[in-house]
């Protein structure tokens, strides 16, 4: 059946108008959708395979209210999508279109693949891509971001070397590249602005450049790079041995014998060549093949082990995140980005708050330590009160797997003067200290007003308990040899703190000297006094340990004030009397008093007098007249040598 010509004309006109309207609608949508919204939607399409972001278009295109985005004057300046369980890739030409972006954080997701070219983010100041599964080399595009203040690529699978041009990022205050697979040498970083730095847990090699910047950071910043060496980590760099031995070198130095052609033109060995050389070549080839097969097997075993460790680490991470969900005092990181943006370098302040918020939700292990347990496992441990100190309370914690640790819970009121940022930076330094006469800090935790420090548990109690015993018994001085050994142990621990860092113990007393498994003396609670105000503790014995310049003028602790505390501790060790019972005597009279306190143990009188003199010199009123700690240690060691010869 044929339609009338009028009907066909109307139908054609209707179709034409419909197509025109559809084209106009699509063109209108494409032209009215802001470029920043396009960038966010493009990122979501590749990085959010599980639809965690819930972005949706509406008539107003209110992308500034989308999850993670923050705008100023209609432009996205911050995008914080941390801990959103994003799974996918960070595709090129997505977030890199946000040319007004100042802060970008994709921390703690499951994004994989290479990091795209970020050169378009010319205004970027803060970049957190840590705790993902990014792979590939260090992104060279970052070297063009000259406004960058904070860069964190830690805990990924990045490989290759770090370009030397990173020194051109002269405004960096925070750089973390740890827990990747970077190799090559460490660049000679010279940014005076750098405050936080960590390249531990990689495959860097060679000598660490000795620059004023790198020299400020402790061993922990470079740990778990077995082929690093140099002055900073106090590991000697050995010269590379020759590839060939001297005999081979001599042989190589002699000119080769000329080759001879036979009548057919083939090369034949010279007459001096012997058949057994061919055998040597064959044997060498077989041995080389066997070594190659063994190397391949070792690499396969190592790869399998790394996969198992990674799976175990993810399991621990999952446990820890579950515990953090239930923690009432956990900080919500996204709340840190609700303040108005200031177009100045102070953007880094918000970035540092983000750092603390991230770290507040887990135990932070120190000195390159692997995660041995989660926060939830620690919270489930049975606790026993060990004692209350100047700035906190210490507990013995026994976990379900029978692992025993000591947990110090800091007093929130006394440490309120220390910001979260300062606490985190300080614990990074303290946690890197390692010495046989220091109880190692294994981990720490902070969230709002809760701060915990985890140490190794020392089974034999404190020096205070050893000296003074129970309150019902009269204190008796320790044997002379024990005094000498403990004095040397404590002096070695203090000298190490003073020489390995710019820190001081600040709270040395007999209750802060613990006895290890072999009854070696180990310092604890070191370098924590700076976190609290310098108000009086109320304990007369504790106050007697404080140097006069601190008691009278409220000054901060110094190495010389530690030396004063050591002198008081030495007198307590020799006499068995607490510091509040020490008389004010002239140096010549002090030896007589100590001798009367040790009436049952005066066999080594000369050495005893010498040790009393060391205590007297260390506890002089004027800090300028006191020795340095390494000098006091040398005096004690000389006394020990005299005792050995006697």
Secondary structure as UniProt FT lines:
FT   HELIX           5..32
FT   HELIX           35..47
FT   TURN            49..50
FT   TURN            59..60
FT   HELIX           63..65
FT   TURN            67..68
FT   STRAND          69..72
FT   TURN            73..74
FT   STRAND          75..80
FT   TURN            82..83
FT   STRAND          87..89
FT   TURN            92..93
FT   HELIX           95..97
FT   TURN            99..100
FT   STRAND          103..105
FT   STRAND          110..114
FT   TURN            119..120
FT   TURN            122..123
FT   STRAND          126..128
FT   STRAND          133..137
FT   HELIX           140..144
FT   TURN            146..147
FT   STRAND          150..152
FT   STRAND          157..161
FT   HELIX           164..168
FT   TURN            170..171
FT   STRAND          174..176
FT   STRAND          181..184
FT   TURN            192..193
FT   STRAND          196..198
FT   STRAND          203..207
FT   TURN            212..213
FT   HELIX           214..216
FT   HELIX           219..222
FT   STRAND          227..230
FT   TURN            231..234
FT   HELIX           246..253
FT   STRAND          260..261
FT   TURN            263..264
FT   STRAND          267..268
FT   TURN            271..272
FT   HELIX           275..326
FT   TURN            328..329
FT   HELIX           333..337
FT   TURN            345..346
FT   HELIX           347..359
FT   TURN            360..361
FT   STRAND          364..365
FT   TURN            367..368
FT   HELIX           375..379
FT   STRAND          382..388
FT   STRAND          392..398
FT   TURN            400..401
FT   STRAND          404..410
FT   TURN            412..417
FT   HELIX           420..430
FT   TURN            431..432
FT   TURN            436..437
FT   STRAND          441..447
FT   TURN            448..449
FT   STRAND          450..456
FT   TURN            459..460
FT   HELIX           463..468
FT   TURN            471..472
FT   HELIX           480..500
FT   HELIX           510..512
FT   STRAND          513..515
FT   TURN            517..518
FT   STRAND          521..523
FT   TURN            526..527
FT   HELIX           529..531
FT   HELIX           540..545
FT   HELIX           548..553
FT   HELIX           559..575
FT   HELIX           579..581
FT   HELIX           587..597
FT   TURN            598..600
FT   TURN            603..604
FT   HELIX           605..618
FT   HELIX           623..625
FT   HELIX           629..645
//
